[in-house]
Structures are given as C-alpha cells and as structure tokens.
Amino acid sequence: MTLSTSTATHTASAFAGRALLSSLFIVSGLGKAAAPAATLGYIGSTGMPFPTLALAAALLIELGFAAALLVGYRTRFVATVMAGFTLATALAFHNQFGDQNQLIHFLKNLAIAGGLLQVAAFGAGALSLDAYRSRRIAHA
C-alpha cells in the first residue's frame, strides 16, 4: 500500500513538527539536569517560591513530556500541558519587556505555545504511538 503525496507529506510534517518542538525542550531539560545548582540559582533569583519543586516540574515536562511528544504518546494532553508550561515560563522568566532580548524570548515562548496548541488540536499524526494504539484497538 502506498501513501498519496499529500498523506505522506502530512505524516512527515506532523512528525517533523513534533520532533522540532520536542528538541527544544529536551535540550533545555538536559542543560538543567547537567547544572541543577545554576538552574536553582536562576529560579531563585526571580523570586519564584519553591525553586527545587519548580526545577523538578521543569525536568518532568522538558524531558518526560517532551519525550512523549516526540514519540506521539498521549499527544493532545501532553501538548496542552507543555503549552501551559511554556506560557507560564514566558510570564515568570521573560517579563522584562524593556529588554529586547527578553521580549524576543517572551514572543518565542508564545509562538512555541501556539505550535503546541496546534498539536493539541490536530493530534500527533499517523507516525505516532497514538495512531498505532488506535489502529490496534480498531483491529481488536
């Protein structure tokens, strides 16, 4: 069975989108895991309460949820949580709009959240664990 060009493009694009979105989170999470003291210092410098809890939540989302997004597991839920996390980090860490760099980071986070909401709305696509699970259930 061969896929039509539009179906193949849709399948590849959905996977590429998930891979590109998740890569940012995975790289960021690995950086936090490699230098937890520096990350805790930065979180603490913003005045956020419970920096250790915030770091644990960030690691869970940036490594665990991003891995789930990458393979397309429970994608709509995962993307929704990640969009919320991304908006929260924009507000907590990139709110100095007089600083051009911080404004760019804030807007970047908004764009990433928008991409995640698209994934939440339209799902993971055919090349995902969600699609595999759906096919297994349909054949059972």
N, C-alpha and C positions, 0 to 999 in steps of 0.2 A: 504494500500500500504506500503510495507516495502522497506527500502533502502538497497542496496547492501553494503557489508562491506567496499569496497573502497569508495563508495559515502558517507557513514556515517562517515568514517574516514576523508575524505576531508572536509565535512561540519563542523565537530567538530574541526578539525585542523585550518581551516580558522577563525572560531570564537575565538578559544583559542589564536591564533596569534594576532588577533585584540585586544582582552582583555588584553593580556600581554603587548603589545606595548602601549596601551592607559593608562594602570595603572601607568606607569612611569610618563607620562605627567600629569595625574590627581593629583597624589600625589605631584608632584613638584608645580603644579599650586595652590593647596590648601596651601602649605607651603608659597608661595609668597603672597597669599591673606591674610594669617594669620599674616604675618610680612612684610608689604609693606615698612616700613621705612628701615629695614635691606636690603631688596632687592634693593631698590633705592640707598642705600649707596654702595652696591656691584657693581651695574651697573655703578654708577658714578665713582667708583674707577678705572674702566677700561678705562675711558676717553671717553666712548661712549656718543655721544650727545643725548639730549632729553631723560633722564632716565625715566621720567614719561610716555612718549609715548612708550618707549621700554617695560616698565612694563605692560602697557595696552595691547600691542600686545602679549606679553608673556602669559598674563592671558587669552586672547581670544583664542589663539592657544592651550595652555595647558589645559584649562577647556572646552571651547566650541568645538574646533575642535577634541579634544581627545574624548569627549562625542559622537560626530558624528561618529568618527572612531569606537568606542565601539559598537554602535547600527548598524553600517553599512549604514550610510546615506551619499549619495554623496561621496562614499568612495574613488574613484580614485582621485578626485580633492582634498579632504581633506588630503589624504596620501601624495600627491605630495607637497602640501603647508607645511605639517608637516616635510617632508624630507628636504625641503629648509630651514625651520626654524632651524632644527637640525644641518644642515651643517653650517649655519650662526652662531649659538651659539658655535659650536666647534671652529670656527675660531676666534670669538670675545672673548671667555672666557676661552678657553683651549689651548692656543697657546704657552705656555712656555714649549717647548719640552725637555728642560734640566731637568725639574721636572718630575720624573717618574709618579707621581700621575696625573699631568696634561696631560701627554702623554696618559695614560690609559683612562682618561676621553675623550680625543680627539678621540681615536680609538673607544671607546664605542659609541660615537655620530655617527661616520662613520658607525658602524655596525647597529645602530638603523635606520639611514637614509637608509641603504641598505634594511632592513626589510620593511620599509615604501614604498620604491620603488617597492618591490615585491608585496605589497598590491595594489599599484597604477597600476602595470602591469596586475595583475590577478584578481583584484576586491575583493569584500567583501565575496563572497561565498553565499551559499544558505540560511544560517541563518543570514539574514540582512534585513534592510529596503529597500535597493536597490533591492534585489531579490523579496521581497514582492511587491514593486511597479511595477517591471517588470511583475510579474505574474498577477497583477490586470489589467495592460494595455493589456496584451495578451488575457485576458478573456473578455475584454470590447468590 
